């Protein structure tokens, strides 16, 4: 199952893709990691999906990553007497803690944390921004607003707060229950929704205790403002453009996407671009030209992964959506301008031995036109460092840990293989040659470059380079 592209694909599972046969077809079509959205998945279904993914993994003998995406706080208004009301631009409208049915003057907001936090002059966006209010008078129990844009509001519509920092963290009671269930399963990545600051991630790290890697979803303006701190404490990031585009001007989202991708590359943290990438394929077997360009932009910018949401979860063409994304990515990575654009934002190597080795691996591999880079990686750090360089040479990440290989399935360019730790340097070379040959990355007589840490098996101690020839039978390195 050797991929002919470097960027990875996440596919969200849902009613259209719950069964094992479809999961297998999605993986064969190009999905590298499967996302389980806990907003729409109960614990029993989540467990069944994990079992099905692991059965496919065992059958196809390739490590597959699983990401569990916590719902986060869903802020919604209450209900109206008639289900909906019409408003006038410029009128006053109040959100309060009175649970009586609403009318065209007021409605219940069953979130005391919002009533206590919002200040005059701050915006409240209802129903994905279709209704915009601005707070005028706040007393902790009610928020009297002026209607700025939009004229309609109905039962249980969502509330976004682009200007307000809530005192509560991103974990709701439902999230705590979901996390407890998720931690009992062999799941590799945990996605956190609606984080605002680094402290939100630290809270979850204490709970998980390092059992799974944490991916922070950037959906709010305050997260963008604290992006460096969030990157520092996260294992990966996701540019969740749907919610981000509600709370920030739409025209600013492409620049934010590019800046976050560049910041993650500098820090050596994987980054995913998500939301509405092939939206029309929910109901159409082909995407729009604009969607193809959108996917291409993420590939050109050097993102580690691109994600399908409803397209693969509830759409009519889940397999076609994955295959289409795969074709777009492969075509773009073959484009004559791809290397130039990806390397235009090449991060400066940190003054460490590991970074110097990773940079040298790329330069040597490309100068000598070697067939493959083989990175021995116990914790995953060496593989991620080599990936950060975005070499045009194929990267094989060899790890003794299945959990590490599954987690690295999210990382740009890494073809992950689980193998025992090398016994000594010669075994390291022989194993690298045999695996690169058997996995289809080289032929007898080709040269490969190997990077690892010595003493062997020492996590994070990348300090060795070795160029080797693959023997005639492909079983040894010379």
C-alpha positions as CSV (number, residue, x, y, z in Angstrom):
1,X,0.0,0.0,0.0
2,X,2.6,2.5,-1.1
3,X,1.1,6.0,-1.6
4,X,2.2,8.0,-4.6
5,X,1.9,11.3,-2.7
6,X,3.3,12.9,0.4
7,X,0.3,14.8,1.9
8,X,-2.0,12.7,4.0
9,X,-5.8,12.3,3.8
10,X,-8.2,12.2,6.8
11,X,-11.6,10.8,6.2
12,X,-14.5,11.3,8.7
13,X,-16.6,8.2,9.3
14,X,-20.4,8.5,9.5
15,X,-23.6,6.7,8.4
16,X,-22.3,6.6,4.8
17,X,-19.0,4.9,5.8
18,X,-19.7,3.0,9.1
19,X,-19.4,-0.6,7.7
20,X,-16.1,-2.4,7.5
21,X,-16.2,-2.9,3.8
22,X,-16.5,0.8,3.1
23,X,-13.7,1.6,5.6
24,X,-11.5,-0.8,3.7
25,X,-12.5,0.8,0.4
26,X,-11.8,4.3,1.7
27,X,-8.3,3.3,2.9
28,X,-7.5,1.7,-0.4
29,X,-8.8,4.8,-2.2
30,X,-6.4,7.0,-0.2
31,X,-7.5,7.6,3.4
32,X,-4.5,7.5,5.8
33,X,-6.3,8.4,9.1
34,X,-10.0,8.0,10.1
35,X,-11.8,10.6,12.1
36,X,-14.5,9.7,14.6
37,X,-16.7,12.8,15.3
38,X,-17.9,12.4,18.9
39,X,-20.5,15.1,18.2
40,X,-22.5,12.5,16.3
41,X,-21.2,9.2,17.6
42,X,-22.2,7.4,20.7
43,X,-19.7,5.3,22.7
44,X,-20.9,1.9,21.4
45,X,-20.7,3.1,17.8
46,X,-17.2,4.5,18.5
47,X,-16.0,1.2,19.8
48,X,-17.4,-0.7,16.8
49,X,-15.7,1.7,14.4
50,X,-12.4,1.3,16.2
51,X,-12.7,-2.5,15.9
52,X,-13.5,-2.3,12.3
53,X,-10.6,0.0,11.5
54,X,-8.2,-2.3,13.4
55,X,-9.5,-5.3,11.5
56,X,-8.9,-3.5,8.2
57,X,-5.4,-2.5,9.5
58,X,-4.6,-6.1,10.3
59,X,-5.9,-7.4,6.9
60,X,-4.0,-4.8,4.8
61,X,-0.9,-4.9,7.0
62,X,-0.6,-1.1,7.1
63,X,-0.7,1.1,10.2
64,X,-3.8,3.3,10.2
65,X,-4.3,6.3,12.4
66,X,-7.5,7.1,14.3
67,X,-8.5,10.5,15.5
68,X,-11.3,11.1,18.0
69,X,-12.8,14.6,17.7
70,X,-14.4,15.9,20.9
71,X,-17.5,18.1,20.4
72,X,-16.5,20.9,22.7
73,X,-19.0,23.5,24.0
74,X,-22.1,23.9,21.8
75,X,-23.6,27.2,22.7
76,X,-27.2,27.6,21.7
77,X,-30.1,30.0,22.3
78,X,-33.3,28.6,23.8
79,X,-36.7,28.2,22.2
80,X,-39.4,30.5,20.9
81,X,-43.2,30.5,21.3
82,X,-43.7,29.9,17.6
83,X,-40.3,28.3,16.8
84,X,-38.9,31.4,15.1
85,X,-39.2,35.2,15.0
86,X,-38.5,38.0,12.6
87,X,-36.3,40.9,13.8
88,X,-35.6,44.4,12.5
89,X,-32.1,45.8,11.9
90,X,-31.4,48.4,14.6
91,X,-33.9,47.0,17.1
92,X,-33.0,45.8,20.6
93,X,-33.0,42.1,21.4
94,X,-32.2,40.6,24.7
95,X,-30.6,37.3,25.6
96,X,-31.3,36.3,29.3
97,X,-31.5,33.6,31.9
98,X,-35.3,33.5,31.9
99,X,-36.3,30.1,30.6
100,X,-39.7,31.3,29.3
101,X,-40.2,30.8,25.6
102,X,-38.8,33.7,23.5
103,X,-40.4,36.3,21.3
104,X,-39.2,39.1,19.1
105,X,-37.9,41.0,22.1
106,X,-35.9,38.4,24.0
107,X,-34.9,34.7,24.2
108,X,-33.4,32.5,26.8
109,X,-29.6,31.9,26.7
110,X,-29.0,28.8,28.9
111,X,-25.3,29.5,29.3
112,X,-24.5,31.6,32.5
113,X,-20.8,31.6,31.5
114,X,-21.8,33.8,28.4
115,X,-24.1,36.1,30.4
116,X,-21.3,36.7,32.8
117,X,-18.5,37.1,30.3
118,X,-19.9,39.3,27.5
119,X,-19.1,43.0,27.7
120,X,-20.7,46.0,26.0
121,X,-19.4,46.4,22.4
122,X,-18.7,42.7,21.9
123,X,-20.4,40.8,19.1
124,X,-22.7,37.7,19.3
125,X,-23.1,35.8,16.0
126,X,-26.2,33.5,15.8
127,X,-26.8,30.7,13.3
128,X,-23.3,30.7,11.8
129,X,-23.3,34.5,11.5
130,X,-26.6,34.8,9.7
131,X,-27.7,37.1,12.6
132,X,-25.2,39.6,14.1
133,X,-25.9,41.3,17.5
134,X,-23.7,43.7,19.4
135,X,-24.0,43.9,23.2
136,X,-25.0,47.2,24.7
137,X,-26.0,46.5,28.3
138,X,-24.8,43.5,30.3
139,X,-25.6,42.8,34.0
140,X,-24.6,39.1,34.3
141,X,-28.2,37.9,33.9
142,X,-29.0,39.4,30.6
143,X,-27.4,41.0,27.5
144,X,-29.3,43.7,25.8
145,X,-28.2,43.8,22.2
146,X,-28.7,45.8,19.0
147,X,-29.4,43.9,15.8
148,X,-26.7,44.7,13.3
149,X,-27.3,42.3,10.5
150,X,-29.8,39.5,9.7
151,X,-33.5,39.4,10.6
152,X,-34.4,35.9,11.6
153,X,-33.7,33.6,14.6
154,X,-35.2,30.3,15.5
155,X,-35.0,27.5,18.1
156,X,-31.7,26.3,19.4
157,X,-29.5,28.2,16.9
158,X,-25.8,28.2,17.7
159,X,-24.0,31.2,19.3
160,X,-20.5,32.3,18.4
161,X,-18.5,34.8,20.4
162,X,-15.6,36.3,18.3
163,X,-14.8,39.0,20.8
164,X,-15.3,37.2,24.2
165,X,-13.0,34.9,26.2
166,X,-15.0,32.5,28.3
167,X,-13.8,31.7,31.7
168,X,-14.6,28.0,31.3
169,X,-12.3,25.6,29.4
170,X,-13.3,23.7,26.2
171,X,-14.2,20.5,28.0
172,X,-17.9,20.0,28.7
173,X,-19.4,17.2,30.8
174,X,-20.2,15.3,27.6
175,X,-16.5,15.7,26.5
176,X,-15.3,14.3,29.8
177,X,-17.6,11.3,29.4
178,X,-16.5,10.9,25.8
179,X,-12.8,11.2,26.7
180,X,-13.1,8.5,29.3
181,X,-14.6,6.2,26.7
182,X,-12.0,7.1,24.0
183,X,-9.1,6.5,26.4
184,X,-10.1,2.8,26.7
185,X,-9.7,2.3,23.0
186,X,-6.5,2.1,20.7
187,X,-7.0,5.6,19.4
188,X,-4.0,7.7,18.4
189,X,-5.1,11.3,18.2
190,X,-7.5,13.4,20.3
191,X,-8.9,16.6,18.6
192,X,-9.9,19.4,20.9
193,X,-12.6,21.8,19.7
194,X,-13.0,25.5,20.4
195,X,-9.8,26.0,22.3
196,X,-8.9,29.6,23.0
197,X,-5.5,29.5,24.8
198,X,-2.7,27.1,25.7
199,X,-4.1,26.5,29.2
200,X,-7.1,24.7,27.6
201,X,-4.8,22.1,26.2
202,X,-2.8,21.7,29.4
203,X,-6.0,20.8,31.2
204,X,-6.6,17.9,28.8
205,X,-2.9,16.7,28.9
206,X,-3.3,16.1,32.6
207,X,-6.2,13.8,32.0
208,X,-4.8,11.9,29.1
209,X,-1.4,11.4,30.7
210,X,0.3,11.0,27.3
211,X,-1.9,8.1,26.2
212,X,-2.7,9.8,22.9
213,X,-1.4,12.8,20.9
214,X,-3.4,16.0,21.1
215,X,-4.5,17.9,18.0
216,X,-5.8,21.5,18.6
217,X,-8.5,22.8,16.3
218,X,-8.1,26.5,15.5
219,X,-11.6,27.8,15.2
220,X,-11.7,31.0,17.2
221,X,-10.0,34.4,16.8
222,X,-8.5,34.2,20.3
223,X,-6.8,30.9,19.3
224,X,-5.2,32.7,16.3
225,X,-3.9,35.4,18.7
226,X,-2.3,32.8,20.9
227,X,-1.1,30.5,18.1
228,X,2.5,30.2,19.1
229,X,1.7,29.1,22.6
230,X,-0.9,26.7,21.3
231,X,1.5,25.2,18.8
232,X,4.1,24.8,21.5
233,X,1.9,22.7,23.8
234,X,0.1,20.7,21.0
235,X,1.2,17.7,19.1
236,X,-0.6,18.9,15.9
237,X,-3.0,21.6,14.7
238,X,-6.0,21.7,12.5
239,X,-7.1,24.8,10.6
240,X,-10.9,24.4,11.0
241,X,-11.9,26.9,8.5
242,X,-15.7,26.6,8.8
243,X,-16.0,27.9,12.4
244,X,-13.0,30.2,11.9
245,X,-14.8,31.8,8.9
246,X,-17.9,32.5,11.0
247,X,-16.0,34.4,13.7
248,X,-13.5,36.1,11.5
249,X,-13.8,38.0,8.2
250,X,-14.0,35.4,5.4
251,X,-11.3,37.1,3.4
252,X,-8.8,36.7,6.3
253,X,-9.1,32.9,6.5
254,X,-6.8,32.0,3.5
255,X,-4.0,34.2,5.0
256,X,-4.5,32.7,8.5
257,X,-4.4,29.2,6.9
258,X,-1.0,29.9,5.3
259,X,0.4,31.5,8.4
260,X,-0.6,28.6,10.6
261,X,0.9,26.1,8.2
262,X,4.2,28.0,8.1
263,X,4.2,28.3,11.9
264,X,3.6,24.6,12.4
265,X,6.4,23.8,9.9
266,X,8.8,26.0,11.8
267,X,7.9,24.2,15.0
268,X,8.0,20.8,13.5
269,X,4.3,20.1,14.3
270,X,1.9,18.4,11.8
271,X,-0.9,20.6,10.5
272,X,-4.3,19.6,9.0
273,X,-6.4,21.8,6.7
274,X,-10.1,21.0,7.1
275,X,-13.7,21.9,6.3
276,X,-15.6,22.2,3.1
277,X,-12.7,21.0,0.9
278,X,-15.0,19.0,-1.5
279,X,-18.3,20.1,-0.1
280,X,-20.3,19.7,-3.3
281,X,-19.3,16.0,-3.3
282,X,-21.8,15.4,-0.5
283,X,-24.4,15.2,-3.3
284,X,-22.4,15.2,-6.5
285,X,-19.9,12.6,-7.9
286,X,-17.6,15.4,-9.0
287,X,-16.3,18.6,-7.2
288,X,-16.4,22.1,-8.3
289,X,-13.4,23.7,-9.9
290,X,-13.1,26.1,-7.0
291,X,-12.9,23.1,-4.6
292,X,-10.2,21.5,-6.6
293,X,-8.2,24.8,-6.4
294,X,-8.8,24.9,-2.6
295,X,-7.4,21.4,-2.1
296,X,-4.5,22.3,-4.4
297,X,-3.7,25.4,-2.3
298,X,-3.3,23.3,0.8
299,X,-1.0,20.9,-1.0
300,X,1.1,23.7,-2.4
301,X,1.4,25.4,1.0
302,X,2.9,22.2,2.5
303,X,0.2,21.1,4.9
304,X,0.7,17.6,6.4
305,X,-2.9,16.5,5.8
306,X,-6.2,17.5,4.3
307,X,-9.6,16.4,5.6
308,X,-13.0,15.3,4.4
309,X,-15.9,15.8,6.8
310,X,-19.5,15.2,5.6
311,X,-18.2,14.2,2.2
312,X,-17.1,10.8,3.5
313,X,-19.3,10.7,6.6
314,X,-22.8,11.3,5.2
315,X,-22.4,12.1,1.5
316,X,-23.6,10.0,-1.4
317,X,-20.1,9.4,-2.8
318,X,-17.6,8.8,0.1
319,X,-15.2,6.6,-1.9
320,X,-15.2,8.9,-4.8
321,X,-14.5,11.9,-2.5
322,X,-11.4,10.2,-1.1
323,X,-10.2,9.1,-4.6
324,X,-10.8,12.6,-5.9
325,X,-8.7,14.2,-3.2
326,X,-6.0,11.6,-3.7
327,X,-5.9,12.4,-7.5
328,X,-5.7,16.1,-6.9
329,X,-2.9,15.8,-4.4
330,X,-0.8,13.5,-6.6
331,X,-1.3,15.8,-9.6
332,X,-0.2,18.9,-7.6
333,X,2.8,17.2,-6.1
334,X,4.0,16.4,-9.7
335,X,3.5,20.0,-10.8
336,X,6.6,21.8,-11.9
337,X,6.1,24.6,-9.3
338,X,5.4,22.3,-6.3
339,X,8.9,22.0,-5.0
340,X,9.6,25.7,-5.4
341,X,6.4,26.8,-3.5
342,X,6.8,24.2,-0.7
343,X,10.4,25.1,-0.2
344,X,9.8,28.9,-0.3
345,X,8.7,28.6,3.3
346,X,11.5,26.2,4.3
347,X,12.0,26.5,8.1
348,X,15.4,27.5,9.5
349,X,17.0,24.5,11.2
350,X,17.4,24.9,15.0
351,X,21.0,24.7,16.4
352,X,20.6,21.1,17.5
353,X,22.3,17.9,16.3
354,X,18.9,16.4,15.4
355,X,17.9,19.3,13.2
356,X,21.3,19.5,11.6
357,X,21.1,15.7,10.8
358,X,17.6,16.1,9.3
359,X,18.7,18.9,7.1
360,X,21.8,17.0,6.0
361,X,19.7,13.9,5.2
362,X,17.5,15.9,2.8
363,X,20.5,17.7,1.1
364,X,22.4,14.4,0.7
365,X,19.4,12.5,-0.6
366,X,18.5,15.1,-3.2
367,X,22.1,15.8,-4.2
368,X,23.0,12.1,-4.7
369,X,19.4,11.3,-6.0
370,X,19.1,8.5,-3.5
371,X,16.1,6.2,-3.7
372,X,14.8,6.6,-0.1
373,X,15.4,8.1,3.3
374,X,15.0,5.6,6.1
375,X,14.4,7.1,9.5
376,X,14.6,4.9,12.6
377,X,12.2,6.5,15.0
378,X,11.1,5.1,18.4
379,X,9.1,8.1,19.7
380,X,8.3,9.5,16.2
381,X,10.5,12.6,16.7
382,X,13.1,11.6,14.1
383,X,10.4,10.9,11.5
384,X,8.8,14.2,12.1
385,X,12.1,16.1,11.9
386,X,12.9,14.6,8.5
387,X,9.3,15.3,7.3
388,X,9.7,18.9,8.4
389,X,12.4,19.3,5.7
390,X,9.9,18.3,3.0
391,X,12.4,16.3,0.9
392,X,11.4,15.2,-2.6
393,X,12.9,11.8,-1.7
394,X,10.6,9.2,-0.3
395,X,10.7,8.7,3.5
396,X,10.3,5.4,5.3
397,X,9.8,5.7,9.0
398,X,10.8,2.4,10.8
399,X,9.5,2.1,14.4
400,X,9.3,-0.8,16.9
401,X,6.1,0.7,18.2
402,X,2.8,0.2,16.4
403,X,1.3,3.1,18.3
404,X,4.1,5.4,17.0
405,X,3.5,4.2,13.4
406,X,-0.2,4.8,13.7
407,X,0.4,8.3,15.0
408,X,2.9,9.1,12.2
409,X,0.2,8.2,9.6
410,X,-0.9,11.8,9.9
411,X,2.6,13.2,9.1
412,X,3.6,14.5,5.6
413,X,5.6,12.0,3.5
414,X,6.1,9.3,6.1
415,X,5.5,5.7,4.9
416,X,5.4,3.9,8.3
417,X,6.6,0.3,8.9
418,X,6.6,-1.5,12.2
419,X,9.8,-3.5,12.8
420,X,12.0,-4.6,15.7
421,X,14.8,-2.4,16.9
422,X,18.1,-3.1,15.1
423,X,20.5,-5.2,17.1
424,X,23.6,-3.3,15.9
425,X,24.7,-1.0,13.1
426,X,25.0,-3.7,10.5
427,X,21.5,-5.1,11.3
428,X,20.3,-1.5,11.1
429,X,21.6,-1.2,7.5
430,X,20.4,-4.6,6.5
431,X,16.9,-4.1,7.9
432,X,16.7,-0.7,6.2
433,X,17.8,-2.1,2.8
434,X,15.4,-5.1,3.0
435,X,12.4,-3.1,4.0
436,X,12.9,-0.3,1.4
437,X,13.3,-3.1,-1.2
438,X,10.3,-5.1,-0.1
439,X,8.1,-2.0,0.2
440,X,8.8,-1.0,-3.4
441,X,10.9,2.1,-2.8
442,X,14.1,0.8,-4.4
443,X,15.7,-1.9,-6.5
444,X,18.9,-3.9,-6.1
445,X,21.9,-1.6,-6.5
446,X,20.1,1.5,-5.5
447,X,21.4,3.7,-2.7
448,X,19.5,4.8,0.4
449,X,20.3,7.0,3.3
450,X,19.7,6.0,6.9
451,X,19.3,8.2,10.0
452,X,19.0,7.0,13.5
453,X,20.1,7.6,17.1
454,X,23.1,5.9,18.6
455,X,23.0,4.1,21.0
456,X,20.2,2.4,19.2
457,X,16.8,2.6,20.8
458,X,17.5,5.9,22.5
459,X,14.5,8.2,22.0
460,X,15.1,11.6,20.5
461,X,18.9,11.1,20.0
462,X,19.1,11.5,16.2
463,X,22.9,11.6,15.6
464,X,23.8,9.2,12.8
465,X,23.8,9.2,9.0
466,X,24.7,6.2,6.8
467,X,24.6,5.8,3.0
468,X,24.2,2.3,1.9
469,X,23.8,0.3,-1.3
470,X,20.9,-2.2,-1.6
471,X,22.4,-5.7,-2.4
472,X,21.5,-7.6,-5.5
473,X,19.0,-9.7,-3.6
474,X,17.6,-6.7,-1.8
475,X,18.2,-8.4,1.6
476,X,21.3,-6.6,2.7
477,X,22.9,-3.1,2.8
478,X,26.4,-2.5,1.8
